[in-house]
Amino acid sequence: MPSLRFQHGMVAPLAALFVGVVGFPLGYAAYLSVTDYKLTDRGAPNLVGADNYVAAFSDGAFWGAFGTTALYVLVAVGLELVIGLAIALALQKQRWAKDLTRSMLLAPMFITPIAVGLTFRFLLNDQLGAIPAMLDAIGVEYDFFGPGRALFTLAFIDVWQWTPFMVLLLLAGLESIPKEPLDAARLDGASGLYVLRRITLPLLAPVLVVAILLRCLDAMKVFEYVFATTRGGPGTETETLQYFIYQTGIQFFRLGSASSMAFIVLVVVLAVIVIAFRRMERTKSR
Amino acid sequence: MRITQWPTSGRRSGRPGTAFSAVMALVAVLALVLTGCAGSGGPEQAEATGTGEVSTDVSGTVRILMENVPDTDIVKSMVADFNKEYPGVEINIESLTFDQMRDKLVSSFQSSSPTYDLIVVDNPWMVDFANAKFLQPLDARIDSTPDYDAADFFKPLTDITTVDGARYGVPFYNYALGYLYNADDLAAANQQVPTTLDELVSTSKALKSGDRAGIAMQPQRGYKIFEEWGNWLFAAGGSIYDADGKITLNTPEAKRALKAYIDTYNTAAPANSLSWGMDEAQRSVSANQAASMINYNWQLPALNEPGSGPAAGKIKLATIPGGKQVLGSWSWAIPANSATPDAAWAFVSWITAKPNDVVRTEKGGAAIRQSTLQDPAVLGGQFGEEYYRTVEQLLANAAPLTQGPSGEEMIQAVGTELNEAVAGKKSVDDALAAAQAEAEKIQG
């Protein structure tokens, strides 16, 4: 069957690339996760079976970091969605200087996250920063990196930097929505809120799911803001998964343990993605 | 997992036997490759060191990995003079930020082909790197280098380079902490330089006026708070390890030190500074927003440099109350897989030799040798005799935060507990008990 062989031949470069770029690091990490490998070890490490996974599952600090990250993602992406949707709806109505406002709005996205983290570290500094000074002028004192607040401050930094991304996706989605149902609803006398709830948002649903998913995946990787500002403090309040795994694997040299944690995160994230897409497919088929 | 599934997924080839064999072969090859990947690099045992008497005819390229700090720039500025004596040695310095440097260092050790021929090692890494045999023992070289006088290095610095009786490095520069204060503020508040823990607390409170803090502190979780609080612990008469090397963080002295630290943070430090580290504290003092801080001794010249801020020229350095301070240090070390260890030692022994150490220190490099701090050229130089006399006292009585394996992890664990106590999330007793337990678990 020459045609079948040809088809396999055509897919071979992609398969090779996949094995090399994704498969090998993944396979290597899977292998490390069942060893006691430390970066300061010499020679081949010992296989320890599921010991690292058992240790990670029973490690309160790991699950604490999981919870911290989940809360961070929820707050950051939730705010980005609401603010992003509002801005996108407003921008859709804009008549002039569209290109200028859109390019200005996207500017935060082009700054590297570590620079954003360092900038906010000093902008929010109570003694040296501009924002606390302005708040002080109106009689407000707020400890941005204090207990109970630091995680929300980090989420706010995420909102500042990544809301434009949400705007970009939602705006593209809004502009691709067919105009006819909207015009028909308006002719029938539907209010703006009704049109938004019953027509715009349902038609925008596929874009919304993708936008939320992309932002959630990205927000889960938060590392730079933590590294530049709180280093996981106060206590362990801002110890996110990436920072926790970085400390375990790189700072403390325990790469075997860190790989097992990374794999647990991978499985959880994959499960969430699969569930999200299945739900989307089900909604579409209805 | 995905690799093994790949050949069987997609369309069937109609020849299951072949596909199965291919999968098994792929699994076998991968297993071999993966097993061979981890920790395969470098020699199993660190090579015995050569002689310290390296001929000036030696040739080769010495690739050095260093931290991106002013001391590295000073070393770079001296390479031309080194090449006048050793024309055949090419010095190639790569400088990176601290975190990038550690990551690159560890990966370079794992490589079978050498990446760096000479490195600098931070003190918490020394025991781990030496135990892993990443570094060459340098005793033979140090002892056979003519006119080297290794006993002239400050002992707390050489103690850090010594692991199980063998020396794996020579000092590059010190990170000893000291008490930095604004002399005008101290005089205005009618205060003396504190010499006890109680005086440190009362002076810090007395120095606070309005929005200006009495002392800029560094309670940031992890390394910074432990590094700063360690000085308070010493001032309270406590220690991190006892004479037998056992951890002593849950003691009455430690409790007194932590209570005093929290009291001072709540009453004399800048408001809302729980995440502050070295940069914020330095900027606060430099901007005249805080009257004192505990920080690295070598920050004094930068703080007093004309034009650096409104506090320039007013800052002075003193020992930590009680006389003992926390010490950090960087040391020169030769990796076990160095391609040019002789040329590397030629450079290390040259830059740390007495006459060249004087030049390096005159240029602003941090002190490592006792004799250098007696040299008239240094004492009469840009930073003044008073500064160097204090540095001499700092280095005479100083101890690092960690002296065992997994130093970095121990520091982070203790620093997290201390930060929890300052944030009010744990009591002093609970935090210190947890710090003791964590440190014992990590360092055995």
Boltz contact constraints between the chains, C-beta under 6 A:
constraints:
  - contact:
      token1: [A, 19]
      token2: [B, 3]
      max_distance: 6.0
  - contact:
      token1: [A, 23]
      token2: [B, 2]
      max_distance: 6.0
  - contact:
      token1: [A, 23]
      token2: [B, 3]
      max_distance: 6.0
  - contact:
      token1: [A, 27]
      token2: [B, 3]
      max_distance: 6.0
  - contact:
      token1: [A, 27]
      token2: [B, 30]
      max_distance: 6.0
  - contact:
      token1: [A, 28]
      token2: [B, 34]
      max_distance: 6.0
  - contact:
      token1: [A, 31]
      token2: [B, 34]
      max_distance: 6.0
  - contact:
      token1: [A, 37]
      token2: [B, 38]
      max_distance: 6.0
  - contact:
      token1: [A, 39]
      token2: [B, 106]
      max_distance: 6.0
  - contact:
      token1: [A, 40]
      token2: [B, 128]
      max_distance: 6.0
  - contact:
      token1: [A, 40]
      token2: [B, 132]
      max_distance: 6.0
  - contact:
      token1: [A, 41]
      token2: [B, 39]
      max_distance: 6.0
  - contact:
      token1: [A, 42]
      token2: [B, 39]
      max_distance: 6.0
  - contact:
      token1: [A, 43]
      token2: [B, 39]
      max_distance: 6.0
  - contact:
      token1: [A, 44]
      token2: [B, 35]
      max_distance: 6.0
  - contact:
      token1: [A, 45]
      token2: [B, 38]
      max_distance: 6.0
  - contact:
      token1: [A, 126]
      token2: [B, 271]
      max_distance: 6.0
  - contact:
      token1: [A, 126]
      token2: [B, 272]
      max_distance: 6.0
  - contact:
      token1: [A, 127]
      token2: [B, 270]
      max_distance: 6.0
  - contact:
      token1: [A, 127]
      token2: [B, 284]
      max_distance: 6.0
  - contact:
      token1: [A, 127]
      token2: [B, 289]
      max_distance: 6.0
  - contact:
      token1: [A, 128]
      token2: [B, 283]
      max_distance: 6.0
  - contact:
      token1: [A, 143]
      token2: [B, 272]
      max_distance: 6.0
  - contact:
      token1: [A, 145]
      token2: [B, 274]
      max_distance: 6.0
  - contact:
      token1: [A, 145]
      token2: [B, 275]
      max_distance: 6.0
  - contact:
      token1: [A, 146]
      token2: [B, 272]
      max_distance: 6.0
  - contact:
      token1: [A, 146]
      token2: [B, 274]
      max_distance: 6.0
  - contact:
      token1: [A, 147]
      token2: [B, 423]
      max_distance: 6.0
  - contact:
      token1: [A, 230]
      token2: [B, 275]
      max_distance: 6.0
  - contact:
      token1: [A, 231]
      token2: [B, 220]
      max_distance: 6.0
  - contact:
      token1: [A, 231]
      token2: [B, 221]
      max_distance: 6.0
  - contact:
      token1: [A, 231]
      token2: [B, 222]
      max_distance: 6.0
  - contact:
      token1: [A, 232]
      token2: [B, 221]
      max_distance: 6.0
  - contact:
      token1: [A, 233]
      token2: [B, 221]
      max_distance: 6.0
  - contact:
      token1: [A, 233]
      token2: [B, 419]
      max_distance: 6.0
  - contact:
      token1: [A, 234]
      token2: [B, 274]
      max_distance: 6.0
  - contact:
      token1: [A, 234]
      token2: [B, 423]
      max_distance: 6.0
  - contact:
      token1: [A, 235]
      token2: [B, 419]
      max_distance: 6.0
  - contact:
      token1: [A, 235]
      token2: [B, 420]
      max_distance: 6.0
  - contact:
      token1: [A, 235]
      token2: [B, 423]
      max_distance: 6.0
  - contact:
      token1: [A, 235]
      token2: [B, 425]
      max_distance: 6.0
  - contact:
      token1: [A, 250]
      token2: [B, 103]
      max_distance: 6.0
  - contact:
      token1: [A, 251]
      token2: [B, 408]
      max_distance: 6.0
  - contact:
      token1: [A, 252]
      token2: [B, 409]
      max_distance: 6.0
